[in-house]
Amino acid sequence: MSGTDGVFEEAGGRGTTVIDAVPLSLADLAPGARAVVLCVVADGELTVARRLHDLRFTPGAVVEVVRRAPLREPVLYRVRDYEVCLRRAQAECVHVTEAER
């Protein structure tokens, strides 16, 4: 995956254009939104940051918010062709910028 001029290449040759350079966290996004991971920051929680990295929430990865549970958490995310549920505290560690669908 490479990024030039706000365009990130996904597996399969599909491009994703970054539409907003304002950093957000995954927890800020609504269902149906897509975003590009900027970084993972877990203040004092090295194990959380490591686990998110192992789950492939790495810079440049395109993430889609699939759906949210009735009580707002956990939230189901699609990242790199698989789905994973995260609680709000974990999702707040993943800093992203919104991308076009």
Stockholm file with secondary structure:
# STOCKHOLM 1.0

chainA/1-101         MSGTDGVFEEAGGRGTTVIDAVPLSLADLAPGARAVVLCVVADGELTVARRLHDLRFTPGAVVEVVRRAPLREPVLYRVRDYEVCLRRAQAECVHVTEAER
#=GR chainA/1-101 SS CCEETTEEECTTSCEEEBCCCSCEEGGGCCTTCEEEEEEECCTTCHHHHHHHHHTTCCTTCEEEEEEECTTSCSEEEEETTEEEEECHHHHTTEEEEEECC
#=GC SS_cons         CCEETTEEECTTSCEEEBCCCSCEEGGGCCTTCEEEEEEECCTTCHHHHHHHHHTTCCTTCEEEEEEECTTSCSEEEEETTEEEEECHHHHTTEEEEEECC
//
